[in-house]
């Protein structure tokens, strides 16, 4: 891994109120969902510690947590491997997303308020700006925030936990489709359709907009 990449990633100020274990988890997760650590790659713990400028204990804690979420695999006598990507895994993930995000939309449509709508639109605007700048990493981070906010609006902690894991796994697949500007515009338009349905309190419309959004991801994945 190049010194410049490592320096860019590790020199950022970390919020003091977040534990080292949580910092390591979030930083490691970011490397995985943006495919900086490649699917199927075996990782050297010492190199990961150097990349992320974190100690052994928080990195080991992150490894075990990310393994339970399906982003890493701990292979006996071999070490830690980035979970491979397969089309079968992607299709199973899409099936799970369809069910859980439909529930998220139903709940969110009854709890959303004007401040939520404004925040969702602002995030979608930032995604559009990142798309125009061809900043794939920023697009992915903002998309994560968009879906996290939807889960927050739904206000069900168990569902939020499930969606957090699902979205992290989906992000790795989505990273393989981001070369298409047309697909990114579709994503932005689909987000707006979700926002509009929520703004109207239209639960069925929000569910349908979410379903179309997920199936669009499926189509982009299959043709990538």
C-alpha positions in Angstrom: 0.0 0.0 0.0 1.5 3.3 -1.0 2.7 5.8 1.6 0.5 8.6 0.1 -2.6 6.5 0.5 -1.7 5.5 4.0 -0.9 9.0 5.0 -4.2 10.4 3.6 -6.1 7.8 5.6 -4.3 7.9 8.9 -3.6 11.6 9.4 -7.2 12.6 9.8 -8.2 13.8 13.3 -10.2 11.3 15.2 -13.1 12.4 17.4 -12.0 12.1 21.1 -15.4 10.9 22.3 -15.3 7.7 20.1 -13.5 4.7 21.6 -10.4 3.4 19.9 -12.2 0.1 19.3 -15.0 2.0 17.4 -12.5 4.1 15.5 -10.6 1.0 14.4 -13.9 -0.7 13.4 -15.1 2.3 11.4 -11.8 2.9 9.7 -11.3 -0.8 8.8 -14.9 -1.1 7.6 -14.3 1.9 5.3 -11.4 0.2 3.7 -13.4 -2.9 3.0 -16.6 -1.3 1.6 -14.5 1.0 -0.7 -12.6 -2.1 -1.9 -9.2 -0.7 -0.9 -8.8 -4.1 0.7 -9.7 -6.4 -2.2 -12.2 -9.3 -2.0 -10.3 -12.6 -1.5 -7.1 -10.8 -0.3 -5.3 -12.1 2.8 -4.5 -9.4 5.2 -1.4 -9.0 7.4 -2.5 -7.6 10.8 0.7 -5.6 11.2 0.2 -3.9 7.9 -3.4 -3.1 8.7 -2.2 -1.6 12.0 0.2 0.5 10.1 -2.3 1.5 7.4 -4.9 2.7 10.0 -2.4 3.9 12.6 -4.1 1.8 15.2 -2.8 -0.6 17.9 -3.2 -4.4 17.8 -6.0 -4.6 20.4 -8.5 -2.3 18.6 -7.6 -3.9 15.2 -8.2 -7.4 16.6 -11.5 -6.3 18.0 -12.4 -4.8 14.7 -11.5 -8.0 12.8 -13.8 -10.1 15.0 -16.6 -7.6 14.7 -16.3 -7.3 10.9 -16.1 -11.1 10.6 -19.5 -11.4 12.4 -20.8 -8.9 9.8 -19.6 -11.0 6.9 -16.9 -8.5 5.6 -14.0 -10.6 6.8 -13.3 -14.3 7.2 -11.0 -15.7 9.8 -9.4 -18.8 8.3 -7.7 -21.2 10.8 -4.0 -21.5 10.3 -4.1 -19.0 7.4 -5.2 -15.7 8.9 -7.7 -13.1 7.9 -9.2 -12.9 4.4 -11.4 -10.2 2.9 -14.7 -11.9 2.1 -14.9 -12.7 -1.6 -17.7 -11.3 -3.7 -20.0 -13.6 -5.7 -23.1 -13.0 -7.7 -25.0 -15.6 -5.7 -24.1 -13.6 -2.5 -25.3 -10.4 -4.2 -28.6 -11.9 -5.2 -29.3 -13.3 -1.7 -28.4 -9.8 -0.3 -30.8 -8.2 -2.6 -33.6 -10.5 -1.5 -32.9 -9.5 2.1 -32.7 -5.8 1.3 -36.1 -5.9 -0.4 -37.8 -7.2 2.7 -36.0 -5.1 5.3 -36.0 -1.8 3.4 -39.7 -2.2 2.7 -40.3 -2.3 6.4 -37.9 0.7 6.9 -40.0 2.7 4.4 -43.3 1.8 6.1 -42.0 2.9 9.5 -40.2 6.0 8.2 -43.3 7.2 6.3 -45.2 7.6 9.6 -42.3 9.2 11.5 -40.7 11.5 9.0 -40.7 15.3 9.6 -39.7 18.3 7.5 -36.2 18.4 9.0 -35.7 14.8 8.0 -36.8 15.6 4.4 -34.5 18.6 4.3 -31.5 16.5 5.5 -32.3 13.7 3.0 -32.5 16.2 0.1 -29.2 17.9 1.2 -27.4 14.5 1.3 -28.8 13.6 -2.2 -27.6 17.0 -3.5 -24.1 16.2 -2.1 -24.2 12.8 -3.8 -25.0 14.6 -7.1 -22.1 17.0 -6.6 -19.7 14.1 -5.8 -21.0 12.3 -8.9 -20.2 15.3 -11.1 -16.8 15.5 -9.6 -16.3 11.7 -10.2 -15.4 11.3 -6.6 -16.5 7.6 -6.1 -15.4 7.4 -2.5 -17.3 10.4 -1.5 -20.4 9.2 -3.3 -20.2 5.9 -1.4 -19.8 7.6 2.0 -22.7 9.9 1.3 -24.9 7.1 0.1 -24.2 5.3 3.3 -25.3 8.4 5.2 -28.4 8.6 3.2 -29.5 5.1 4.0 -28.4 5.4 7.6 -30.6 8.5 7.9 -33.6 6.5 6.5 -33.0 3.8 9.1 -32.7 6.5 11.8 -36.1 8.0 10.7 -37.7 4.6 10.9 -36.7 4.6 14.6 -36.3 0.9 15.2 -33.0 0.0 16.7 -33.1 -3.7 15.8 -33.9 -2.8 12.2 -31.2 -0.2 12.1 -28.6 -2.8 13.2 -29.8 -5.2 10.5 -29.7 -2.5 7.8 -26.2 -1.4 8.9 -24.8 -4.8 8.2 -26.8 -5.2 4.9 -25.7 -1.9 3.6 -22.0 -2.4 4.4 -22.1 -5.7 2.4 -24.1 -4.1 -0.4 -21.6 -1.2 -0.7 -18.9 -3.6 -1.7 -20.9 -4.8 -4.6 -22.1 -1.3 -5.5 -18.4 -0.1 -5.7 -18.1 -2.4 -8.7 -20.8 -0.5 -10.6 -19.7 3.1 -10.0 -18.0 3.6 -13.4 -21.3 4.3 -15.0 -22.4 7.9 -14.8 -25.8 6.9 -16.1 -26.3 4.5 -13.1 -25.3 7.3 -10.7 -27.9 9.6 -12.1 -30.4 6.8 -11.7 -29.4 6.4 -8.1 -29.9 10.2 -7.5 -33.3 10.2 -9.2 -34.4 7.1 -7.2 -33.3 8.7 -4.0 -35.5 11.7 -4.9 -38.5 9.5 -5.5 -38.0 8.0 -2.1 -37.8 11.4 -0.5 -40.9 12.6 -2.4 -43.0 9.7 -1.2 -41.9 10.1 2.4 -42.6 13.8 2.2 -46.2 12.9 1.2 -46.5 10.3 3.9 -47.1 7.7 1.2 -46.0 4.4 2.7 -46.8 2.4 -0.4 -45.1 4.9 -2.6 -42.0 4.9 -0.5 -41.9 1.1 -0.5 -42.3 1.0 -4.2 -39.6 3.6 -4.7 -37.3 1.6 -2.5 -38.0 -1.6 -4.4 -37.2 0.1 -7.7 -34.0 1.5 -6.2 -32.8 -2.0 -5.1 -33.8 -3.6 -8.4 -31.9 -0.9 -10.2 -28.8 -1.8 -8.2 -29.4 -5.5 -9.1 -29.6 -4.6 -12.8 -26.4 -2.5 -12.7 -24.6 -5.3 -10.9 -25.6 -7.9 -13.4 -24.4 -5.8 -16.4 -21.2 -4.6 -14.8 
